[in-house]
Amino acid sequence: MRLVTYRASVEAEARLGALDGDLVVDLEKLGQARSVALPSSMLAFIDLGPQAVSAATALMAEAKGLYPVGVATPLSNAKLLAPIPRPRKNIFGIGLNYTEHVAESAKSLDTSPELPREPVIFSKPPTTVVGPGDPIVHNAAITQQLDWEVELAAVIGSTAKGVSREDALKHVFGYTVLIDVSARDCRRAGQWIYSKGQDSFAPMGPCIVTTDEIPDPQTLDLTLSLNGVQKQSSNTAYMLFKVDELIADISKGITLEPGDIIATGTPAGVGAGLDPQEWMWPGDTIEAEVVGIGKLRHPVVAA
């Protein structure tokens, strides 16, 4: 199932939807038409657990593309928002999780050339999140080194505390695309949160694909282009710490809860690692894709 948060018009409220071809189906309204209670928001839907996905999937299969009036909106008329427009907690970020990115970071940033022995974890506040097509803000008073990172993000579906690698993926609800925007010159004494935590620095979407459609998250191609020129191209198979390892590691000391988001790291090709270095500037357009989930395309604008 491919789930979105959307507005059917500029003035409309944000709603939970499911993609069906070129339609966005309002799941709460579809449920009402069939006397099945489904929520109107993504977080409430995740909180219901696997039974919500099963119920929604069954309703859509029963409809066979023929929906009651007012239940479906043409995707071309809808405004997609971030799937989780306002996460309940900070996003978990994972640094240095692809071998070649470790090497390029050591050349240009204050990081070790040695492969990390355990996941490098930072966070991004909820206010970093923006939806598909929304602008990435370049604040020239703060940064002259605005960088890009395409990432697979895992969305937690059930509480995970001290889970094993073997059980870790059972706690995942689905996956989405996230761009970890980073102001490289805003790192402070080795701390990354101000560098990576500024407003608009976590474009996310366009949808969450549930785990029944992505049983193995370590097989996905991911790419990023700046102004049509490809900068990053890799596969999640090359993560140093796989998604199950990340969940097991974090949950040893921090309880993961439904709706939590883990951005799993980026491959080589970031601007800081290029020679000469490249950065994003107002007027640029960034496009990121995880194959099987979707694409994000964002303009960069001046603050």
C-alpha positions as CSV (number, residue, x, y, z in Angstrom):
1,M,0.0,0.0,0.0
2,R,1.2,3.5,-0.9
3,L,0.0,6.0,1.7
4,V,0.0,9.8,1.5
5,T,-1.0,12.9,3.4
6,Y,-2.7,15.3,1.0
7,R,-5.0,18.3,0.5
8,A,-7.7,17.9,-2.1
9,S,-7.7,21.7,-2.6
10,V,-5.7,24.7,-1.3
11,E,-8.1,25.4,1.5
12,A,-8.8,21.8,2.4
13,E,-7.6,20.1,5.6
14,A,-4.8,17.5,5.5
15,R,-6.1,14.0,5.0
16,L,-4.8,10.5,4.9
17,G,-5.0,8.9,1.5
18,A,-3.9,5.8,-0.5
19,L,-2.7,5.9,-4.0
20,D,-4.6,3.9,-6.6
21,G,-3.2,4.6,-10.0
22,D,-3.8,8.2,-10.8
23,L,-6.3,8.6,-7.8
24,V,-5.8,9.5,-4.2
25,V,-8.4,7.6,-2.1
26,D,-9.6,9.2,1.2
27,L,-9.4,6.2,3.5
28,E,-11.6,7.6,6.3
29,K,-14.3,8.4,3.7
30,L,-13.9,5.0,2.0
31,G,-14.3,3.4,5.4
32,Q,-17.4,5.4,6.2
33,A,-19.0,4.3,3.0
34,R,-18.5,0.7,4.0
35,S,-19.2,1.1,7.8
36,V,-15.5,0.5,8.6
37,A,-13.8,3.0,11.0
38,L,-10.5,4.3,9.6
39,P,-8.7,7.5,10.8
40,S,-8.0,10.7,8.8
41,S,-4.3,11.1,9.7
42,M,-1.2,9.1,9.0
43,L,-0.1,8.9,12.6
44,A,-3.5,7.7,13.8
45,F,-3.5,5.1,11.0
46,I,0.0,3.8,12.1
47,D,-1.1,3.6,15.7
48,L,-3.9,1.2,14.7
49,G,-1.3,-1.4,13.7
50,P,-1.3,-4.0,10.9
51,Q,-5.0,-4.4,11.0
52,A,-5.5,-0.9,9.6
53,V,-3.4,-1.8,6.6
54,S,-5.3,-5.0,6.1
55,A,-8.7,-3.3,6.4
56,A,-7.8,-0.5,4.0
57,T,-6.3,-3.0,1.5
58,A,-9.5,-5.1,1.6
59,L,-11.7,-2.0,1.1
60,M,-9.7,-0.9,-1.9
61,A,-9.7,-4.3,-3.5
62,E,-13.4,-4.5,-3.0
63,A,-13.9,-1.2,-4.7
64,K,-12.0,-2.3,-7.8
65,G,-11.2,1.4,-8.7
66,L,-14.9,2.4,-8.5
67,Y,-15.3,4.8,-5.5
68,P,-18.3,6.6,-4.1
69,V,-18.6,10.3,-5.0
70,G,-16.2,12.4,-2.9
71,V,-14.0,9.5,-1.9
72,A,-11.3,9.8,-4.6
73,T,-9.4,12.8,-6.0
74,P,-7.3,12.9,-9.1
75,L,-3.7,12.9,-8.1
76,S,-3.0,15.8,-10.4
77,N,-5.5,17.9,-8.4
78,A,-4.1,16.9,-5.0
79,K,-1.4,18.6,-3.1
80,L,0.9,16.0,-1.5
81,L,2.3,16.9,1.9
82,A,5.0,15.1,3.8
83,P,3.5,11.7,4.8
84,I,4.0,12.6,8.4
85,P,3.8,16.4,8.3
86,R,4.8,16.9,11.9
87,P,6.6,13.9,13.5
88,R,5.9,13.5,17.2
89,K,9.7,13.3,18.0
90,N,13.0,14.2,16.4
91,I,14.0,12.2,13.3
92,F,16.8,9.7,14.0
93,G,19.6,10.4,11.5
94,I,22.4,8.0,10.8
95,G,25.8,9.4,9.7
96,L,28.6,7.7,7.8
97,N,26.6,4.6,6.9
98,Y,28.0,3.9,3.4
99,T,31.7,3.0,3.0
100,E,32.5,5.5,0.2
101,H,30.7,8.3,2.0
102,V,32.9,7.6,5.0
103,A,36.0,8.1,2.8
104,E,34.7,11.3,1.1
105,S,33.7,12.8,4.5
106,A,37.1,12.2,6.0
107,K,38.7,14.2,3.1
108,S,36.6,17.3,3.6
109,L,34.8,17.1,7.0
110,D,36.0,16.6,10.5
111,T,35.3,12.8,10.5
112,S,37.5,9.8,10.9
113,P,38.5,7.8,7.8
114,E,38.0,4.6,9.9
115,L,34.7,2.8,9.4
116,P,32.4,3.3,12.4
117,R,32.2,0.3,14.7
118,E,28.6,1.2,15.7
119,P,26.0,3.5,14.2
120,V,26.6,7.2,14.3
121,I,23.3,8.7,15.5
122,F,22.1,12.4,15.4
123,S,18.7,13.9,15.1
124,K,16.6,16.4,13.1
125,P,13.7,18.3,14.8
126,P,10.2,17.9,13.6
127,T,10.3,21.4,12.2
128,T,12.8,20.3,9.5
129,V,10.1,18.4,7.7
130,V,8.6,19.7,4.4
131,G,6.5,18.0,1.8
132,P,7.0,17.2,-1.9
133,G,7.8,20.3,-4.0
134,D,8.1,22.6,-1.0
135,P,11.2,24.9,-1.0
136,I,14.5,24.2,0.8
137,V,15.5,27.5,2.4
138,H,19.0,28.8,1.9
139,N,19.8,31.3,4.7
140,A,22.9,33.1,3.5
141,A,23.3,34.7,6.9
142,I,23.9,31.3,8.3
143,T,25.5,29.1,5.6
144,Q,27.5,29.1,2.4
145,Q,27.8,25.3,2.3
146,L,24.3,23.9,1.8
147,D,24.6,20.2,0.9
148,W,22.4,17.3,-0.1
149,E,22.0,13.7,1.0
150,V,19.4,11.2,-0.4
151,E,18.3,8.6,2.1
152,L,15.9,5.8,2.7
153,A,13.8,6.5,5.8
154,A,12.2,3.7,7.8
155,V,8.9,4.5,9.7
156,I,8.3,2.6,12.9
157,G,5.0,0.8,13.2
158,S,5.1,-0.7,16.7
159,T,6.9,-0.1,19.9
160,A,10.5,-1.5,19.9
161,K,12.5,-1.8,23.1
162,G,15.6,-3.9,23.2
163,V,14.6,-5.9,20.1
164,S,16.9,-8.3,18.3
165,R,18.0,-8.0,14.6
166,E,15.9,-11.0,13.8
167,D,12.7,-9.3,15.1
168,A,13.6,-5.7,14.2
169,L,11.9,-5.4,10.8
170,K,8.6,-6.7,12.3
171,H,8.5,-3.2,14.0
172,V,8.6,-1.3,10.7
173,F,5.4,0.2,9.2
174,G,6.9,1.3,5.9
175,Y,9.5,3.3,4.0
176,T,9.8,6.7,2.5
177,V,12.3,9.0,0.8
178,L,14.1,11.7,2.8
179,I,16.7,14.4,1.8
180,D,19.0,15.1,4.7
181,V,19.9,18.7,3.9
182,S,23.0,19.8,5.7
183,A,24.7,23.2,6.3
184,R,28.3,21.9,6.5
185,D,29.6,25.2,7.9
186,C,27.2,25.1,10.8
187,R,28.7,22.1,12.6
188,R,29.6,23.1,16.2
189,A,32.4,21.3,18.1
190,G,31.5,18.0,16.3
191,Q,27.8,18.4,16.9
192,W,25.5,18.1,13.9
193,I,22.0,19.1,15.0
194,Y,22.3,22.8,14.0
195,S,23.9,21.8,10.7
196,K,21.2,19.3,9.9
197,G,18.3,20.6,12.0
198,Q,17.3,23.9,10.4
199,D,13.8,24.5,9.1
200,S,13.1,22.8,5.7
201,F,16.1,20.5,6.0
202,A,14.1,17.2,5.8
203,P,12.1,17.1,2.6
204,M,10.1,13.8,2.9
205,G,7.7,11.8,0.7
206,P,6.1,11.4,-1.6
207,C,4.5,8.5,0.1
208,I,5.0,5.7,2.7
209,V,5.2,2.3,1.1
210,T,4.2,-0.4,3.5
211,T,6.4,-3.3,4.3
212,D,4.2,-5.8,2.4
213,E,5.5,-4.2,-0.8
214,I,9.1,-3.8,0.4
215,P,9.9,-7.0,2.4
216,D,13.7,-6.4,2.0
217,P,14.8,-2.7,2.4
218,Q,18.4,-3.6,1.4
219,T,17.7,-4.0,-2.3
220,L,16.7,-0.4,-3.3
221,D,18.4,1.9,-5.7
222,L,18.7,5.5,-4.7
223,T,19.8,8.6,-6.7
224,L,20.0,12.3,-6.4
225,S,20.5,15.0,-9.1
226,L,21.2,18.7,-8.8
227,N,19.8,20.8,-11.7
228,G,19.5,17.6,-13.8
229,V,23.1,16.4,-13.2
230,Q,23.3,13.1,-11.2
231,K,25.4,13.5,-8.0
232,Q,24.5,10.3,-6.1
233,S,23.7,6.8,-7.2
234,S,23.9,3.7,-5.1
235,N,21.9,0.9,-3.5
236,T,20.8,0.3,0.1
237,A,22.6,-3.0,-0.1
238,Y,25.8,-1.0,0.6
239,M,24.8,0.3,4.0
240,L,27.3,-0.5,6.7
241,F,24.6,-1.0,9.2
242,K,21.4,-2.4,7.8
243,V,17.9,-1.3,8.8
244,D,17.5,-4.2,11.2
245,E,20.8,-3.4,12.8
246,L,19.9,0.2,13.2
247,I,16.6,-0.6,14.9
248,A,18.2,-3.1,17.2
249,D,21.0,-0.7,18.1
250,I,18.8,2.3,18.8
251,S,16.2,0.3,20.7
252,K,18.9,-0.9,23.2
253,G,18.7,2.4,24.9
254,I,15.9,4.5,23.3
255,T,12.4,3.1,22.9
256,L,11.2,3.4,19.3
257,E,7.5,4.2,19.0
258,P,4.9,4.2,16.2
259,G,5.5,7.0,13.8
260,D,9.2,7.4,14.7
261,I,11.4,7.9,11.6
262,I,14.9,6.6,11.0
263,A,16.8,8.3,8.1
264,T,19.3,5.5,7.3
265,G,22.3,7.4,5.9
266,T,23.5,8.5,2.5
267,P,25.9,7.1,-0.1
268,A,28.9,9.0,-1.7
269,G,28.4,12.0,-3.9
270,V,27.6,14.7,-1.5
271,G,28.7,18.2,-2.4
272,A,31.3,18.4,0.4
273,G,33.0,15.3,-1.1
274,L,33.4,16.6,-4.6
275,D,36.5,18.2,-6.0
276,P,35.9,21.1,-6.3
277,Q,33.2,21.1,-3.7
278,E,29.7,22.0,-4.8
279,W,26.8,23.5,-2.8
280,M,23.1,24.3,-3.3
281,W,22.1,27.9,-4.0
282,P,18.9,29.8,-4.6
283,G,17.5,28.9,-8.0
284,D,18.8,25.4,-7.9
285,T,16.5,22.3,-8.1
286,I,17.2,19.1,-6.3
287,E,15.6,15.7,-7.2
288,A,15.9,12.5,-5.1
289,E,14.5,9.1,-5.7
290,V,14.4,5.7,-4.0
291,V,13.3,3.3,-6.7
292,G,10.0,1.6,-5.7
293,I,9.0,4.4,-3.4
294,G,9.1,7.6,-5.5
295,K,10.8,10.9,-6.3
296,L,11.1,14.2,-4.5
297,R,11.8,17.5,-6.4
298,H,12.5,20.7,-4.5
299,P,13.5,24.3,-5.4
300,V,16.1,26.0,-3.3
301,V,15.1,29.5,-2.3
302,A,16.6,32.4,-0.4
303,A,15.5,33.1,3.1
